[in-house]
Amino acid sequence: MLWIINNNIEFRPEKNRLASVTNPELSVILTTPASRCLTLLLEAAPEVVPQQDFFKKVWEDDGMLVPANTLYQNISIVRRGLRTVGETEGTLIATVPRKGFQIESNIKVEQVEEIAGTEAPQNNSDDVEVAGDNALLDVTPPPAAETSDSIRNSKRARNQRVLLMVLSFIVGALIFQYPWYLKNEKNFFDNYRLYETVNGCQFFSRSDDIDGNDSFQKYKNAVMKTGVDCKKYPWIYFSSSSTAPALSALLCHRPYERKSDSGCITLYFRGLNDD
């Protein structure tokens, strides 16, 4: 089962994968919670999905209780993924204040059921094919024990060949996919921009995560008041938005990268956006 969004984005929930319809090499792998959030939105489109539905179906059914900020962060992940593969800055997911989220009403959503190909029947190599009515008359049958051993050896050799073929296919697929994976995998903060540098601290965020310069100054001042060591943690990323009930900031010793330890810590400010 897959979803087609706005005729140019393909979403496969079972693989947590978003991909461009016209450029399949352009793809994004969502986190599992983010993938579940997107599935709920698509199933309800264009209706509003209440926040409590997200908490229950994405986390509580698996025995987890999470704060509201976790929901906002996963919705933000979905939005960035849709913009990336859709190659657009348009809004696909709308926030409905004090209610929840919804797919924009002008966005076309289509669910497509894939039909798996039917495999051709295979001959059983253990079956004996007789060429004619008298084909066995000129054949002296081997002893029973020898025939049994021959069949077992034949099966063993066949199984070994099948296993070798499967392993060769898997290794070949991994070798083929690995360079593509390295090329297409993007760091989470690649599309963030530098807003300001203060005492060596570099503050990064997306433009739609900060509602005007006043919010940015408030976020920056909150971090600086903690006495952060800008020599130790010079890269600072605001990962939450101005609509979230709290501020989440990631402070890193080195620029954030998926493939290496950037030495990051997290600061969490509750009630900062209630002013």
N, C-alpha and C positions, 0 to 999 in steps of 0.2 A: 504494500500500500504506500502511495506517495501523494504529496500535495504539490500543486502548481499554483504559485502565488504571482498574481499580476502578469501572467503569461511569460515571465522571464526568470523566475526563481523556482527551483526544485527542492523540496524538503522530504527527506527520508527519515521518519522518526526512529525506525529500528536501528539506524546507523548514526543518529544524532547529526546528520549531514545536510548542510545547505550547499547548493551548487547552482551555477548559472546555466540556464537552459541553452543559451547560444554559445557559451564558452565553458564546457564541463570541467576544464582544468582549473577554473576559478571556483574554489570551494572553501567552506569553513566547517570545522567540527565543533559543535556546541557542547557545553557541559550537559550531563544528563538532566539536572534540574531545569536548565534553560530550554532543553529540547521538550521536556514535559510541559513547560509553560506555553511554548509556542503551539504545541498540539492542542492544548485547552483553548487557546485563542482561535485557532483555525476551526475547531469543531463547533465553536459557538458563533463564529463570524456571521453577520456583523454585530451581534449582540455583545453587551458588556459582560465580562467575566469578573464576578466579585472577588475581592482580595481573599476572602475566607475560602473560596473554592480552590485557589492556588495553594494556600497553606495546607488544606486537607488532602488534595489529590496528588500534590507534588512531594510533600514531606510527611504529613501526619500519618498517612496510610502506611508509611514505612517506619513509623515509630519515632519520627524526628520532630522537634519543636524548634522553629527558627524565628529570629526577629524580623520585623518588617523590612529592615535594610537588606536582608538577604534576598527577599523577593524583588526589590528595586534593582539590585545588582544583576540578577538573572534576566530581568526584563531589558536592562541596558545591554547585556551580552547579546540577547536576541536582536535588538535594534541594530547594533553594530554589525552583526552577522548579515542581516537582511540588506543593509546599506552596502556592505562589501561586495556580496555576490550579485546584488541587483544593480551595482554601480550607479547609485543614486543617493542624493542627500535628502530625498523626500521622506515624509513621515508615514510609516506604514502601521505603526502601533500607537494609538492615542491613549493618553492618561485621562481617566474620568475622575475628577477630584472627589475624594471621600467615598468612592465606589470601587473602582478597579481599573481594568484596561480592556481595550477592544481593538480589533482590526478596523482600520479606517473604512468607512462605508463605500468609498470609491475604489477600493482595492478588490480585484477579482480573485476569488479563491475557488479552486477546483480540486476535488479528491479523485484520484485515479487508481484503479485497481489493476495491478500488473498480473498478466497471465503467464505463468512459467511455461517454457517450451516442453513439449512431450518428447521423451527420449525414445529412440528406436529400439525395438526388442533385440536382445543379444543372443547368439547361439551359445548353448551350453557345451563347453569343450569336452565334457565327460560323455556326451551322447555319442553313440557309434552309428555311423551312417553306412547303410548296406547298399552296394551299387546295383544289385539285381537279385533275382530269386536264387541263383546258383552261386552267388559271390562267395559264400562261406564254404562251398564244397571243396575248394582247393586249398583251404587254409587249415593248418594243424594248430588247434588251440593250445596255448601255453599252459603249464601247470597253474592250479588255482592260486597257490601262494605267490608265485611270481607275478601273476596278474594283479593281485591286491597290492603288492609292493610297488609295482609300476604305476598304479593309479595314485597311490599316496605320494610318490615322488613327483608325479606330474602335477598334482595339486599344490605341493609345496613349492615347486619351481614357479608355477603360475602366480601364487600368492606373493612370492618374492619379487617377481617382475612387476606386479601391480603396485606393491609397496614402494619399489624403487621409482616407478613412474610418478606416483603421487608426491614423493619427497622431492623429486627433480622439478615437478611443477611448482611446488610451494617455494622452493629456493629461487627458482627463476622469477616467480611473481614478486618475491620480496626484493630481489636485486633490481627488478624493473621499477618497482614502486618507490624504492628508497630515495633516489635522486629527485623524483617528482615531489615526494613528501617534504624533503628539505627545501625545495624551491618554493612550494606553495604555503608552507606553514608560516604564519605570521605571529609575531609577538603581540601580546594582548594590548600593549600601549603604543603600537606603531603609529596609530592614527591620532595620537595625542600631540598637542603642540605646546611649546614653551610659552608660558604667559609672562613670567617675570623671574629675575634672579636677584636674591637678597642675601648679602653676606655669604655668598657662595652656594646658597640653597637655590636650586632650580625647580620652579613650580610648573607642573604639567597638568593639562586637562583638555577635554574636548569642549568645543565652543558651546554645544547644547547641554553640557553638564553644569554650566555656570550661568545663572540668570542675571546677566549684567555685571559690571565691574564691582558694584558694591558687594555682591556675594563673594566674588573672588577675594577682595580685600579682607572680608570677614573670615574666610577660610584660611587665608595666609596668616593673618594675625593670630588665629587660634593655634596654629602649628608653631609659630615663632614663640608664643608665650610659654610653650612647654619647655623652652630652653634647648631645643634640638641642636645637636652639634653638626653644623653644616659641612665640616671637614669630613666627618664620619658618614653622614647621610646626605650627600648633596643632591640626590635625585628624589623628588617628592611628587607623587602622582595622586590627584584627587579622583578616586574611583567612584564616588557617589555623586548624585545630582542635587540641584538646589531644591527639588521637590521631595527629596527623601527627608524623613524625620530626624536623621542624624548624619554626621559627616564621617566618612571613612577615608583615611589618607595612608598611602603606602610610601614609606621612607626607605630608600635603598642606598647601599654602599656603592654599588655600581649600576649602570643602566640595566633595567629589567630585561632579562632574556629567558625564554622557556628552557633552553638547553643547558643553562649553567646557574649556579647559586649566586644570586645578586646581593645576598646579605641584607634582606629586607625585613622591616618590622612594620606593624600596623598601628595607627592611632585611630581611636574611635571616640567621637564627640557626640553625646546624646543631647537633644534639645537645642542644638546650635541654630537650626532653621526655624525654630519657633519664635524667634525675636520679631 
